[in-house]
């Protein structure tokens, strides 16, 4: 499994059933355009708080995402860490 780690623009964020955050991210390096990703279920509320802070402050986030192999379809991949830049 490949991993993306780097800065991302964030456009939308919300919560799904349980404690899974749904994040609309675009890679800063152009690896993928705006795409929906899901948080690690154990970190959903924390990632949602960081995402909302980034949206309110008009800042980027630094995300680590577990990409499928092959990484042609990245939609709904799992975000394992998220930091406000």
N, C-alpha and C positions, 0 to 999 in steps of 0.2 A: 504494500500500500504506500502510495506517495504522500508526502506532506507538503502543504504550502505554509509558509511562515513569513509574514511581512505586513506592511501597511495596507489598509483598505479604506475606501470611502464607504460610508454607510448611508443608506437612503431611507430605510424603514426598519422598524423593530416591533415585536409584539410577543405575546405568550400563547402557547398552544395548550392542549389538554395536559394535565399534570403540571410539571415544572419545566417544560421545554421551551426555551426562547427561540423565536424564529427571526432571523437576521437577513436583511437584504444587503449584500456586500459586493463591492467591485475591487479587484486587486489593483493596487497602485502600480504594479509593473505590467499590467495589461494581460496577465495570464488568463483572466476570466472577466467578463462584464458583469453587470448587476445580476446576481443570482441569489436565490433563497438558500439559506443554510440553517441547520438546527444545532442548538447547543447540546453539550453533554447534559443529560437529564439531571445530574447532581449539581450542576452549576447554572441552571437556567435563570433563576432570579438574579444572581450576581451578574451574569452576562447581560441580562435585560437592563439592569441598572447602569452598567457601563455604556451600553448602546444608547440608552436614552440621554445620558450625560454627553456623549459624543454628538448626538443629534442637536441637543440644546445649545452646545458650545460651538457647533459647526467645526468639529475636529475629526480627525481620522482615528481609526482603531488599528492596533497591531493584533492580527489574528493568526492562530495556528489551526489549520484545517486538515483533517484526514481525508485525502482525496481518494476516490475509487481508482482501481487499476484495471483498465487504462483510464486516465483522467479526462476522457472526452466528454463525459457527462458529469458535471460537478454539482448539479442541483441536489439539494437536501443532504449534502455531505455534513459530517459532524465537526463543529467547532469545539476544540478542546481547551483553548485559552484565548482570552480577549483582554487587551489593555488599551486604555485611553492614551493617545499620543498628544 
